[in-house]
């Protein structure tokens, strides 16, 4: 059963114990395996933070994603993307990640000046729902995260400028996780 967490509790954790502890607490409030933060840099998204309930290695296949292929593009366009199962979401029909990333619930992270910095999302390779209360917490987290992630922008951007990464090969849409995403 996910842990109940309020926005004020999350903010206190972020301020007192930092981003890692905050993302762990946010992830504990949902059934999703992953909670991720993606930074927008031109035509790409950089996964600058991911929390995995199982504590396994980073998802290299999602480290750098072409914005046009991403689920995050809909968060940026529509202000959110909430899908329990990407195979049943017609907005995602052209995404190479459809059916690979199955559950995805994402919101924007603003730069507190009216611009978009990136996205915050819960995701999983299995179908997962999100209650209204969990969604409201995710939205609140998206609004409060910028001061805690803005320093991550510099490292992702400078790495991109030094050696632009090759686009990640698109996974074949299948319900099982391709080895290159592990």
KOLNUVEX-122639 format. One line per field, with one value per residue (C-alpha): residue in three letters; x negated, y, z negated. Coordinates in Angstrom, 2 decimals, decimal comma. Example, Ala and Ser with C-alpha at 12.3 -4.5 7.8 and 13.67 -1.06 7.14 Angstrom:
% KOLNUVEX-122639
tortor = c(ALA SER)
x = c(-12,30 -13,67)
y = c(-4,50 -1,06)
z = c(-7,80 -7,14)
***
This chain:
% KOLNUVEX-122639
tortor = c(UNK UNK UNK UNK UNK UNK UNK UNK UNK UNK UNK UNK UNK UNK UNK UNK UNK UNK UNK UNK UNK UNK UNK UNK UNK UNK UNK UNK UNK UNK UNK UNK UNK UNK UNK UNK UNK UNK UNK UNK UNK UNK UNK UNK UNK UNK UNK UNK UNK UNK UNK UNK UNK UNK UNK UNK UNK UNK UNK UNK UNK UNK UNK UNK UNK UNK UNK UNK UNK UNK UNK UNK UNK UNK UNK UNK UNK UNK UNK UNK UNK UNK UNK UNK UNK UNK UNK UNK UNK UNK UNK UNK UNK UNK UNK UNK UNK UNK UNK UNK UNK UNK UNK UNK UNK UNK UNK UNK UNK UNK UNK UNK UNK UNK UNK UNK UNK UNK UNK UNK UNK UNK UNK UNK UNK UNK UNK UNK UNK UNK UNK UNK UNK UNK UNK UNK UNK UNK UNK UNK UNK UNK UNK UNK UNK UNK UNK UNK UNK UNK UNK UNK UNK UNK UNK UNK UNK UNK UNK UNK UNK UNK UNK UNK UNK UNK UNK UNK UNK UNK UNK UNK UNK UNK UNK UNK UNK UNK UNK UNK UNK UNK)
x = c(0,00 -1,50 -2,43 -0,23 -2,30 -1,21 -2,80 -4,01 -5,62 -7,33 -8,63 -9,98 -11,79 -13,25 -14,47 -15,75 -17,16 -17,50 -16,32 -17,13 -15,08 -12,28 -12,02 -12,12 -9,23 -7,27 -7,76 -6,68 -3,30 -2,49 -2,61 -4,81 -8,31 -10,00 -9,80 -11,88 -12,95 -13,70 -15,34 -14,57 -17,61 -16,74 -15,30 -16,25 -15,24 -17,88 -16,94 -18,72 -17,23 -15,40 -14,23 -13,71 -11,81 -14,00 -17,25 -18,57 -20,77 -19,84 -17,68 -20,30 -17,76 -15,88 -18,94 -18,56 -15,30 -14,40 -11,61 -9,53 -9,53 -8,88 -5,77 -7,04 -6,16 -2,49 -3,21 -4,84 -2,04 0,98 -0,29 -0,07 0,04 1,86 2,06 2,45 1,62 -0,11 1,18 4,69 3,76 4,21 2,03 -0,94 -0,30 -3,45 -5,78 -8,41 -7,98 -4,28 -3,77 -7,31 -6,72 -3,19 -2,06 -3,08 -1,83 -3,73 -3,55 -5,76 -8,50 -8,51 -11,47 -9,40 -9,66 -6,93 -9,23 -9,41 -12,47 -11,40 -9,05 -8,38 -6,79 -5,85 -6,24 -6,29 -6,57 -3,28 0,19 0,62 3,24 2,96 5,59 6,75 4,82 1,64 2,09 2,52 -0,70 -2,54 -1,31 -2,36 -5,78 -6,18 -5,52 -7,99 -10,91 -12,71 -14,89 -16,01 -16,78 -17,96 -21,61 -21,08 -20,39 -24,00 -25,49 -23,10 -23,52 -27,30 -27,60 -25,40 -27,54 -30,78 -29,65 -26,14 -24,75 -23,54 -19,78 -18,71 -17,64 -13,88 -12,79 -10,47 -6,98 -6,42 -5,11 -8,49 -11,37 -14,08 -17,54 -18,95 -16,59 -17,93)
y = c(0,00 3,37 5,77 8,89 12,03 15,66 18,45 20,18 16,93 16,49 20,06 19,53 16,37 18,17 21,06 18,91 15,84 16,76 15,61 11,90 11,61 13,68 11,48 8,35 9,70 10,75 7,33 5,61 7,35 5,41 1,84 2,82 1,40 4,58 8,32 10,31 13,87 14,81 18,08 19,62 20,67 21,47 18,47 16,04 15,14 14,12 11,86 13,77 11,80 8,50 6,71 2,94 1,08 -1,96 0,05 -1,38 0,27 3,36 2,86 3,64 3,42 6,33 8,41 10,60 10,60 12,50 14,88 14,01 10,31 10,93 10,80 14,03 15,97 15,63 16,87 19,95 20,49 19,67 20,29 16,60 13,08 10,46 6,96 3,69 1,71 3,33 0,60 2,01 5,69 6,91 9,98 7,61 5,58 6,90 6,67 3,93 3,69 2,81 -0,56 -0,51 2,21 1,11 3,36 7,01 9,90 13,13 16,85 19,81 21,33 25,08 27,40 29,72 32,41 31,00 28,73 24,98 23,28 19,65 16,96 14,90 11,51 8,24 5,37 1,61 -1,27 -2,61 -1,06 1,27 3,76 7,03 8,28 11,91 12,48 10,99 13,13 16,29 15,46 14,90 18,29 20,00 18,35 19,61 23,15 22,94 21,04 23,70 25,06 21,49 20,51 23,70 22,82 19,59 21,69 22,87 19,40 17,97 20,94 21,11 17,35 17,75 20,60 18,69 15,50 15,46 12,02 9,84 9,39 6,34 3,50 3,18 0,06 -2,29 -1,95 -5,02 -5,59 -6,95 -4,65 -4,65 -5,43 -2,06 -0,22 -2,08)
z = c(0,00 1,00 -1,80 -2,19 -1,71 -1,64 0,41 -2,78 -3,99 -0,62 -0,69 -4,21 -3,05 -0,02 -2,18 -5,02 -3,30 0,37 3,78 3,40 0,22 1,73 4,81 2,66 0,55 3,64 5,20 1,97 2,36 5,57 6,87 9,85 9,85 11,10 10,49 12,94 13,68 17,29 18,35 21,74 23,76 27,35 29,16 26,38 22,86 20,34 17,45 14,70 11,80 11,42 8,34 8,71 5,99 6,68 6,49 9,74 12,32 14,30 17,37 20,02 22,84 21,25 20,28 23,38 25,31 28,45 27,46 30,54 29,53 25,84 23,71 22,13 25,30 24,33 20,81 22,31 24,83 22,64 19,11 18,18 19,51 17,50 18,91 17,05 20,18 23,14 25,47 25,00 25,46 29,03 28,40 28,12 31,27 32,99 29,98 30,07 26,27 26,49 24,82 23,42 20,85 20,02 17,17 17,36 15,26 15,85 15,12 16,06 13,93 14,42 13,94 11,72 14,41 16,64 18,66 18,81 17,34 17,75 16,53 13,44 13,92 12,32 14,77 14,92 17,34 15,98 15,97 12,99 11,96 10,10 7,65 7,65 4,40 5,90 9,02 6,93 5,06 8,36 9,64 6,41 6,65 10,21 8,97 6,09 7,67 9,70 6,87 6,15 9,76 11,46 10,80 12,76 15,85 16,07 15,96 18,53 20,86 20,56 21,17 24,21 25,52 24,99 26,70 28,10 27,39 30,17 30,20 28,24 30,53 30,30 28,51 30,31 28,89 26,75 23,26 22,09 21,24 23,91 22,59 23,73 21,32 18,30)
***
